[in-house]
Amino acid sequence: MEEALQIVKTIKQGDIKPIYFLMGEEPYYIDKIADYLEDNLLAEEEKGFNQMVLYGRDTSIDEIISNAKRYPMMAPRQVVIIKEAQDLSRTIDKLEKYAENPQETTTLVFCYKYKKLDKRKKVYKLIAKKGVMFEGKKLYENQVPDWIQKTLKSRNYQIAPKAAQMLVEFLGIELGKIDNELQKLQLIVPEGSLITPELIEENIGISKDFNNFELRKALGERDVVKAHQIVNYFSQNPKDNPMVVTVSLLYGYFSQILQYHGLGDKSKANVAKILKVNPYFVNDYVIAARNYPMKKASYAVGYLREADVKGKGVGAANVPQGDLLKELLVKIMA
């Protein structure tokens, strides 16, 4: 996030490079930087003759270079944007000669999504020397709630930790998908507001009481009634609550409880750092570790492995996934 913001900042300051190569597994900031360049480098009246968008599958490196070498018409520069540039991966080395001496009056932008150039390649080194190389890296699941909080803070909103966790568990770690939902919320919620689990439930359709986050908490507290209520809800709504996701998240949770037991320093700050969780949730792990000594937590991990295999149809082909989850709860909470 910081690197992307710094790139935009230098552009605003007038430090515009001849090549921007935007690559990586996470497309969110690739799109954001490319959109900023497309919207802001030229005045509207200059774009007709001096701004061009090409697509990797419909063009070639030779055609791109030919366009990049043109001079702008009645404007200080031209902008050439290559979207879906990853489709040119087999021939991208042909860009070397141009990258050695790029046209200073052209800003050439490559959106090279879901892949990245090998840093050992000559073309990578040349572009890095003359232009900007940016890599959009996938965030780990535990990093996304913090990203949500920072993103909303930059827009003058706050979000409750549980609400951020609900978004991650329901939407996954794709930043563009999450941001779409955040923008919908911003249309409804007044600026400066705190986004709560209730707002998430009302406007995005995620149950604040019956979700994987609440299931983990119920298990950690050994709240048998609540855990079974949630699993019954999952059984009635299997498409929205796939067993494979639930088992995966619970496996991670009990693995963290095992990690907690192995810590010498159980201070709040160290637990949050090692388990990679928001400090707000550390007390949940303290309670869970009390309820699941190391031996019980180890058994739980084993039961979850078994459930994962059964959920994929091995040894339990005709058993409904809701029944498998209920069986799992009984074993874990015995």
C-alpha angles and dihedrals in degrees: 000000000000093000092051091048090050091053091052090046093055090048090053088051090057097254097132119172126213093234132035113185108190113186144152149090096288110065097187099092092034087063093042094053093042091049091050092052091046093049102040115030095074134036115245092253091053097052098075094070101020109042123073133176118200130179123226096230092051100045143045137225089252091055091046092052091047091054093043092056093057118105120240121256116233091335135090093242146000127230123218115186122192111199121194086017090163086082086072094056094116094057102030091110088071086074090072097092093049092045090056090063111011122187106264093209092056127076107203115195124192120194099198102175131192091005137067137207119252106254089220092063118105091229090057093051093047094050091046089053097048102027144005127299113195126181120198105208125199112249120231114246092252090055097054099075088056090049089052091050093049093045092052092044089057087056094047097257134116129209131203113242092239091051091052091049091050091055093051094047093048101038103029124220101306102123096202092055092048093047091053089058092045090053090051089053091050090058089058105032119067117246113266093033130132112242107223134190087255091058090049091051095047098045107028100032099240113139110237091204104036110050139103092267091057091044091056090048092049091050092047090053091041089236096164096181095050093045092053092046090055094046090049088053090050089050091055093046104037096154092058093041110039114192093227090063094046093049092047093051093046090049089055091047096053090043087057090050088055089050090051092054089054095053119109092193108052096175115138094248094050094045090051091049098047097040090041094229135133109271086235089072099044093098089058088061092047089056093044092050089052090052095043114043114198093272094052092045089052090051089050091054089051093049090050092053089052091048091050091055093046092047088059090056100260109139093346105059097148100035114109113242090235090061091048090053092049090050089049092053092051091052095046096046097041 
